[in-house]
Structures are given as structure tokens and as C-alpha cells.
């Protein structure tokens, strides 16, 4: 508890994913007593890689987790964009970026990141599993959350960090339906080596084709995280036993090592998800209740900013709630005002990027590739300075 605070206040956080854990750490650091409620029976042990750009690493530094991420993740030392058959379009100046922003970008397994955040939160953290939210009510002084098992939680603040299908958000007056992106994603992890992409450098490449693309990057410990984004109708099932063959057939003849790294993946480890976002909403708060991360601003993964924006949310939220005497509804409105425009811009830019990278129109692909070759390396850094150069 911070000096000068006479009595800690109680906060409830719904969802123990990356956003929820970061929120619990940030609020705890400001003297709040926090209870995390997670619908799953434990921290999920499946997942894929997550990219942490400079803005995410700076947020993790403030949360006390950056050193562990650097030790257990892999730096992105190479970041290429290629055509489907391997012609180089862009060799991003990762060293220049690291110097400019004071840190490299990293990639880490999502489960590892969650374990690190739990470790930072500490063994005494109040994390309750198998807690499926039914709904919430509030009055002038407190919020009450009700769960499927009949239990209730009471606090002066409730944060919905429960993802793109947020139960907390359903009671907000303004909502927005899920919007299918037009593509589905396959994600896998393979033990694999390629001399062109050495482990000590890290990183890798993306290859862009006609309505599909493939990403390859080091995850550490000799592992490669790879993803495939494939234009597709919504809701087509891809059973686990068929996903590897789907990836192999989709990317047959593409730039090597794509087929080889897919072939090296364990069949039952490949994940498949349709990708969604929502049109931005203009209100994230309702009295003593606020939304955070994907619950507030679900975005497509094309800029690699979903986790980073949740981390930024958590830090700003805690800053707005620093004082024990804070008017909580007013503080939450301040949080919304400080975060809304930036997060909305990231949502829209991610959607725009999807149109660029997933297009199937030959003329558009020709123009896109030609422009990418013409842009100097320093301009590639400058284009995203507003995004990855940001610090809360």
C-alpha cells in the first residue's frame, strides 16, 4: 500500500489473461486489494507466440516484468517481408529501431508471459478460477459481481478484462457486434533450424501472397512460432487432425522454409481460429465499472498490438486511480478519455493493414509490393513511431 493511504480499496478484475494480470499488478502497485476472477479452471497451457514491441516492453518494465521477458523470450533481430516465393520486399531496420526506442522487440510464448505476470503478482495474489460471470450490479458505493456457482464478489471497482466476448461489456448501453475479418488463422510451434535465420539473431520473416500470408519467427529454445492467415468464409471447421495438411496444401511451393517448418509441427499443437474485431465504441465506463483490453477495443492482429494496448490500458487505469480519495467514476472517465483515441486509432489501422496484407487483387498486390521496395528503411521506422515509440 502506498504511503499516505489509510485504507486499501478493493477492486475486482474479471479475466486473468494478459490484460487482467497487468491490471492486477498495476492496481496492486497503487495500494489496491485486487481479486482476479477467471472462468477457466486454471491458466491455459495452450497458446502461441505474442510479439512485444517497444511500447509493450516499456509497459512491462513499469510493471516489473521486462527482465523476465527478456530472459525467457527471444529478441526480434531480423524482420523481413517477402513475396510468397521469397523475393525480398522489406528488411526492417530492427537495430535502428532498438537504438531509437531503447529496447528490442521480443516474442514470447503466451503461456510463458502469463506465468511471468503471475510471478510478478506474487504467491499471495487472490486469483479465483472456475468463476464464470453471470452479471453485475452497482450502487453509489460498490459493485457486486455474480457468478454461475452462486458466489458473489463485492468491491468498489470492477474491471472487465474478459476478452473479445466480454460478459462485463454485455450490460453496457453501447456495444458493437463482432465483425469477421475475412480470414482464419492457423498457429503452430515447431522445433526447427534454418541457417538463414540463426537463433542468436532471432526474428524471421513474413511472406505475403494472394489472400494469404505466412509468418516465421524464433520463439527461443530452438523453437519457431509460425502463423498462417488465410482468406476464408466464416465458420468453416478445421479439425485438429486436418490442420497440418491444410497448411501444407495452402502453402505448397512457397518460399522455403515454410513447408519444412509446418511439417516439423506436432499435429495436435496447431491452433485454428477465425479472426474478429469490433467497430470502436465511444464508451468504456459505466459508473464504477470499466472495460480494458480486448473487452474495450478488440483489434485484428496485423499490427501485433493487442497485448500491448491492454498493458497500456492497465498502467493508465492505475495512474487515474492513484489516490485513495479518488472519485472512482470520475477516475474511470479520465482513463477512458486518455485511452480512447489511441486505442481506436490502433483498431482502425489494424483493420486497414488487414486489407493491405490480405488482398487478392493482382493489381493492388503489384502496387503494394512496388511501394514497399521503394520506401527507405528509415521511413519504415518513422511510419510506426506513433505506435511503438509510445510510452505511458
VMD Tcl script that draws the C-alpha trace (Angstrom):
set ca {
  {0.00 0.00 0.00}
  {1.32 3.43 -0.92}
  {2.35 5.77 1.87}
  {-0.47 8.05 2.95}
  {-3.24 5.59 2.03}
  {-5.22 4.90 5.21}
  {-7.26 2.04 3.88}
  {-6.83 -0.07 0.75}
  {-9.74 -0.20 -1.64}
  {-10.99 -3.39 -3.23}
  {-11.05 -3.99 -6.97}
  {-12.45 -6.95 -8.90}
  {-10.88 -7.87 -12.24}
  {-12.81 -10.24 -14.49}
  {-10.39 -12.27 -16.62}
  {-6.89 -13.49 -15.76}
  {-5.40 -13.15 -19.22}
  {-2.61 -10.72 -20.05}
  {-4.79 -7.62 -19.63}
  {-6.28 -8.81 -16.35}
  {-2.93 -9.80 -14.85}
  {-1.32 -6.48 -15.86}
  {-4.26 -4.62 -14.36}
  {-3.97 -6.54 -11.09}
  {-0.23 -5.75 -10.88}
  {-0.72 -2.06 -11.72}
  {-3.56 -1.59 -9.21}
  {-1.72 -3.58 -6.53}
  {1.26 -1.27 -7.01}
  {-1.04 1.67 -6.25}
  {-2.26 0.14 -2.99}
  {-5.43 -1.61 -4.14}
  {-6.54 -5.02 -2.92}
  {-7.34 -6.94 -6.11}
  {-9.24 -10.15 -6.71}
  {-8.95 -11.77 -10.14}
  {-11.83 -13.95 -11.36}
  {-11.08 -16.36 -14.22}
  {-13.67 -18.54 -15.92}
  {-11.18 -21.32 -16.78}
  {-10.04 -23.94 -14.25}
  {-6.50 -22.55 -14.43}
  {-4.12 -20.56 -16.57}
  {-4.48 -22.13 -20.05}
  {-1.48 -24.24 -21.09}
  {-2.09 -23.85 -24.81}
  {-1.38 -20.84 -26.95}
  {1.03 -19.37 -29.42}
  {3.61 -16.63 -29.63}
  {2.95 -12.99 -28.82}
  {5.01 -10.10 -30.19}
  {6.05 -7.43 -27.70}
  {7.13 -4.25 -29.48}
  {8.98 -1.42 -27.74}
  {5.83 0.14 -26.28}
  {4.88 -3.21 -24.73}
  {8.39 -3.73 -23.33}
  {8.32 -0.28 -21.73}
  {4.95 -1.05 -20.16}
  {6.28 -4.38 -18.88}
  {9.28 -2.56 -17.41}
  {6.94 -0.36 -15.37}
  {5.10 -3.49 -14.23}
  {8.35 -5.16 -13.15}
  {8.22 -7.94 -15.75}
  {10.57 -6.81 -18.55}
  {13.71 -8.53 -17.24}
  {11.98 -11.92 -17.07}
  {10.52 -11.44 -20.55}
  {13.96 -10.66 -21.94}
  {15.40 -13.74 -20.22}
  {12.67 -16.15 -21.33}
  {11.65 -14.66 -24.69}
  {13.56 -14.11 -27.92}
  {14.63 -10.75 -29.37}
  {13.49 -9.94 -32.88}
  {16.78 -9.26 -34.63}
  {15.54 -9.89 -38.17}
  {12.21 -8.80 -39.62}
  {11.77 -9.34 -43.34}
  {8.75 -9.05 -45.60}
  {8.90 -11.23 -48.71}
  {6.69 -12.22 -51.60}
  {5.12 -15.67 -51.49}
  {8.05 -17.08 -53.49}
  {10.72 -15.39 -51.39}
  {11.61 -12.13 -53.16}
  {12.67 -9.58 -50.54}
  {10.35 -6.58 -50.21}
  {11.49 -5.08 -46.90}
  {14.32 -5.74 -44.47}
  {13.15 -3.81 -41.44}
  {15.96 -1.96 -39.58}
  {15.49 -3.68 -36.22}
  {18.83 -2.48 -34.84}
  {17.94 1.12 -35.70}
  {14.56 0.69 -34.02}
  {16.12 -0.78 -30.87}
  {18.53 2.15 -30.60}
  {15.78 4.69 -31.18}
  {13.33 3.22 -28.69}
  {15.80 1.93 -26.12}
  {14.75 -1.72 -26.42}
  {14.41 -4.52 -28.93}
  {11.08 -6.07 -29.72}
  {10.64 -9.56 -28.28}
  {8.50 -12.59 -28.91}
  {7.46 -14.98 -26.16}
  {5.03 -17.83 -25.72}
  {1.75 -16.50 -24.34}
  {1.68 -19.10 -21.55}
  {5.21 -18.08 -20.51}
  {4.21 -14.42 -20.41}
  {1.19 -15.20 -18.25}
  {3.39 -17.23 -15.89}
  {5.81 -14.30 -15.61}
  {2.98 -11.91 -14.80}
  {1.61 -14.31 -12.16}
  {5.08 -14.48 -10.65}
  {5.29 -10.68 -10.50}
  {1.84 -10.53 -8.95}
  {3.09 -12.87 -6.21}
  {2.08 -16.04 -4.43}
  {-0.33 -14.19 -2.15}
  {-2.39 -12.90 -5.08}
  {-6.12 -13.59 -4.86}
  {-6.83 -15.41 -8.14}
  {-10.06 -17.42 -8.25}
  {-10.63 -19.93 -11.04}
  {-13.83 -21.56 -12.35}
  {-15.61 -18.25 -11.89}
  {-17.97 -17.63 -14.80}
  {-19.57 -14.21 -14.57}
  {-23.35 -14.02 -14.79}
  {-23.70 -10.26 -14.36}
  {-23.03 -7.26 -12.18}
  {-24.94 -4.56 -10.33}
  {-23.77 -1.37 -8.70}
  {-24.93 1.38 -6.38}
  {-23.35 4.61 -5.23}
  {-20.68 2.89 -3.14}
  {-19.87 -0.55 -4.57}
  {-20.17 -3.13 -7.35}
  {-21.44 -6.68 -6.91}
  {-20.46 -9.43 -9.35}
  {-22.47 -12.66 -9.52}
  {-21.05 -15.96 -10.77}
  {-22.58 -19.18 -12.11}
  {-21.65 -21.13 -8.97}
  {-23.79 -18.79 -6.87}
  {-20.86 -16.90 -5.34}
  {-20.67 -13.13 -5.37}
  {-17.82 -10.66 -5.24}
  {-18.03 -7.14 -3.85}
  {-15.68 -4.23 -4.45}
  {-15.52 -0.53 -5.07}
  {-14.40 -1.12 -8.65}
  {-14.95 -3.76 -11.35}
  {-12.75 -4.09 -14.43}
  {-13.85 -6.17 -17.41}
  {-10.68 -7.69 -18.86}
  {-12.57 -10.73 -20.11}
  {-11.76 -10.57 -23.79}
  {-13.49 -10.07 -27.09}
  {-16.69 -11.82 -25.94}
  {-16.78 -9.89 -22.66}
  {-19.62 -10.70 -20.27}
  {-18.98 -7.42 -18.47}
  {-19.49 -5.46 -21.69}
  {-22.91 -7.01 -22.35}
  {-24.50 -4.74 -19.73}
  {-23.08 -1.56 -21.22}
  {-25.55 0.72 -23.01}
  {-23.31 0.90 -26.07}
  {-21.97 -2.23 -27.66}
  {-20.73 -3.42 -31.03}
  {-21.17 -6.84 -32.66}
  {-18.20 -8.97 -33.59}
  {-17.01 -8.39 -37.14}
  {-15.40 -11.24 -39.05}
  {-12.13 -10.15 -40.64}
  {-12.47 -12.35 -43.73}
  {-9.58 -14.62 -42.78}
  {-8.85 -17.51 -40.47}
  {-5.55 -18.17 -38.72}
  {-3.52 -21.31 -38.14}
  {-0.80 -21.08 -35.49}
  {1.90 -23.58 -34.65}
  {5.20 -24.09 -32.84}
  {7.97 -26.21 -34.35}
  {11.44 -27.26 -33.29}
  {13.33 -26.19 -36.39}
  {16.58 -24.61 -37.58}
  {17.48 -22.68 -40.71}
  {20.94 -21.17 -41.21}
  {19.46 -18.08 -42.90}
  {17.59 -17.28 -39.67}
  {20.09 -18.05 -36.90}
  {18.96 -18.45 -33.31}
  {21.43 -15.91 -31.94}
  {19.88 -13.16 -34.09}
  {16.24 -14.09 -33.63}
  {13.22 -12.90 -35.58}
  {12.34 -14.10 -39.06}
  {10.03 -13.10 -41.89}
  {6.52 -12.77 -43.26}
  {5.68 -13.94 -46.78}
  {2.68 -12.28 -48.47}
  {0.71 -13.88 -51.28}
  {-2.77 -13.62 -52.78}
  {-5.26 -13.60 -49.91}
  {-2.89 -15.45 -47.62}
  {0.37 -14.91 -45.75}
  {2.76 -16.79 -43.56}
  {4.89 -15.64 -40.61}
  {8.00 -17.34 -39.16}
  {9.93 -16.17 -36.08}
  {12.16 -17.55 -33.34}
  {10.45 -18.21 -30.02}
  {13.57 -19.21 -28.08}
  {14.96 -22.61 -27.05}
  {15.21 -23.76 -30.67}
  {11.51 -23.25 -31.32}
  {9.86 -21.42 -34.20}
  {6.46 -19.77 -33.85}
  {4.60 -19.66 -37.16}
  {1.21 -18.44 -38.27}
  {-0.83 -18.60 -41.44}
  {-3.58 -16.11 -42.29}
  {-5.89 -17.45 -45.00}
  {-8.87 -15.69 -46.59}
  {-11.86 -17.89 -45.95}
  {-15.59 -17.92 -45.30}
  {-16.55 -17.66 -41.65}
  {-17.20 -20.73 -39.53}
  {-15.55 -23.44 -41.62}
  {-14.40 -26.12 -39.15}
  {-10.78 -27.24 -39.24}
  {-10.43 -30.36 -37.04}
  {-7.07 -30.74 -35.30}
  {-6.17 -33.80 -37.39}
  {-6.57 -31.82 -40.63}
  {-4.81 -28.55 -39.81}
  {-1.26 -29.53 -40.74}
  {-2.38 -30.84 -44.12}
  {-4.43 -27.70 -44.69}
  {-1.36 -25.55 -44.01}
  {0.88 -27.71 -46.19}
  {-1.52 -27.69 -49.13}
  {-2.23 -23.95 -48.80}
  {1.47 -23.04 -48.85}
  {2.74 -25.70 -51.23}
  {5.56 -24.26 -53.36}
  {6.01 -21.15 -51.20}
  {9.32 -19.73 -50.03}
  {11.31 -22.38 -48.23}
  {11.49 -22.95 -45.21}
  {7.69 -22.57 -44.98}
  {6.71 -26.13 -45.88}
  {9.52 -27.56 -43.77}
  {8.60 -25.65 -40.62}
  {4.94 -26.62 -40.98}
  {5.95 -30.26 -41.42}
  {8.01 -30.07 -38.20}
  {5.00 -29.08 -36.08}
  {3.23 -31.56 -33.83}
  {-0.17 -32.23 -35.41}
  {-2.25 -31.70 -32.27}
  {-0.44 -28.46 -31.33}
  {-1.68 -26.44 -34.32}
  {-4.40 -23.94 -33.39}
  {-7.17 -22.69 -35.68}
  {-9.28 -19.56 -35.14}
  {-11.46 -17.28 -37.22}
  {-10.25 -13.71 -36.59}
  {-12.60 -10.96 -35.41}
  {-12.63 -7.39 -34.24}
  {-15.38 -4.87 -33.42}
  {-16.11 -1.37 -34.59}
  {-14.84 1.02 -31.90}
  {-17.28 2.08 -29.21}
  {-17.22 5.51 -27.61}
  {-17.79 4.48 -24.01}
  {-15.74 2.09 -21.90}
  {-17.03 3.04 -18.45}
  {-20.29 2.83 -16.56}
  {-20.13 4.25 -13.04}
  {-17.69 2.04 -11.11}
  {-17.25 -0.43 -13.98}
  {-14.71 -0.15 -16.82}
  {-13.61 -2.23 -19.81}
  {-9.98 -2.93 -20.66}
  {-8.02 -4.63 -23.43}
  {-9.99 -6.75 -25.90}
  {-13.18 -6.19 -23.91}
  {-12.91 -2.47 -24.74}
  {-11.20 -2.44 -28.13}
  {-10.77 -5.83 -29.83}
  {-8.42 -5.46 -32.79}
  {-7.05 -7.56 -35.61}
  {-3.52 -8.93 -35.00}
  {-1.92 -7.28 -38.03}
  {0.00 -4.68 -36.01}
  {0.80 -7.07 -33.15}
  {-0.68 -4.67 -30.60}
  {-3.49 -6.48 -28.79}
  {-1.44 -7.31 -25.71}
  {0.48 -4.05 -25.77}
  {-2.65 -1.92 -25.77}
  {-4.04 -3.89 -22.81}
  {-0.79 -3.21 -20.93}
  {-1.03 0.49 -21.70}
  {-4.66 0.46 -20.53}
  {-3.65 -1.13 -17.23}
  {-0.98 1.46 -16.49}
  {-3.19 4.43 -17.34}
  {-6.08 3.00 -15.32}
  {-3.84 2.64 -12.26}
  {-2.49 6.16 -12.70}
  {-6.02 7.53 -12.72}
  {-6.82 5.61 -9.52}
  {-3.68 6.54 -7.57}
  {-5.33 8.33 -4.68}
  {-7.39 6.55 -2.02}
  {-9.69 9.58 -2.07}
  {-10.27 9.31 -5.82}
  {-13.80 9.74 -7.11}
  {-13.89 6.35 -8.85}
  {-16.46 7.08 -11.59}
  {-14.62 10.32 -12.43}
  {-11.26 8.50 -12.46}
  {-12.64 5.86 -14.81}
  {-13.91 8.56 -17.14}
  {-10.42 10.09 -17.10}
  {-8.98 6.67 -18.00}
  {-11.41 6.43 -20.91}
  {-10.54 9.93 -22.13}
  {-6.81 9.24 -22.02}
  {-7.02 5.88 -23.82}
  {-9.97 6.04 -26.20}
  {-8.47 7.94 -29.15}
  {-5.20 5.98 -29.22}
  {-6.81 2.55 -28.94}
  {-9.42 3.46 -31.57}
  {-6.66 4.51 -33.95}
  {-4.89 1.17 -33.45}
  {-8.13 -0.73 -34.13}
  {-8.68 1.17 -37.37}
  {-5.06 0.94 -38.51}
  {-5.07 -2.81 -37.82}
  {-8.19 -3.18 -39.95}
  {-6.61 -1.11 -42.74}
  {-3.45 -3.22 -42.57}
  {-5.58 -6.36 -42.99}
  {-6.89 -5.01 -46.28}
  {-3.33 -4.37 -47.46}
  {-1.83 -7.72 -46.47}
  {-4.79 -9.99 -47.26}
  {-5.82 -8.54 -50.63}
  {-6.39 -10.95 -53.51}
  {-6.41 -8.29 -56.25}
  {-3.34 -8.72 -58.50}
  {-3.10 -5.02 -59.41}
  {-3.26 -3.99 -55.74}
  {-0.59 -6.56 -54.85}
  {1.67 -5.28 -57.64}
  {1.36 -1.67 -56.42}
  {1.77 -2.68 -52.76}
  {4.93 -4.65 -53.41}
  {6.44 -1.96 -55.58}
  {5.79 0.73 -52.96}
  {7.29 -1.42 -50.21}
  {10.51 -1.83 -52.19}
  {10.74 1.94 -52.73}
  {10.32 3.02 -49.09}
  {13.72 3.63 -47.42}
  {14.44 1.77 -44.15}
  {14.31 4.95 -42.05}
  {10.79 5.65 -43.32}
  {9.62 2.21 -42.19}
  {10.72 3.13 -38.66}
  {9.12 6.57 -38.81}
  {5.77 5.23 -40.09}
  {5.14 3.39 -36.83}
  {6.82 5.80 -34.43}
  {3.42 6.89 -33.09}
  {2.67 3.26 -32.22}
  {5.78 1.50 -30.97}
  {7.60 4.65 -29.82}
  {4.83 5.46 -27.34}
  {5.36 5.29 -23.58}
  {2.71 5.66 -20.87}
}
mol new
graphics top color blue
foreach p $ca { graphics top sphere $p radius 0.5 }
foreach p [lrange $ca 0 end-1] q [lrange $ca 1 end] { graphics top cylinder $p $q radius 0.2 }
display resetview
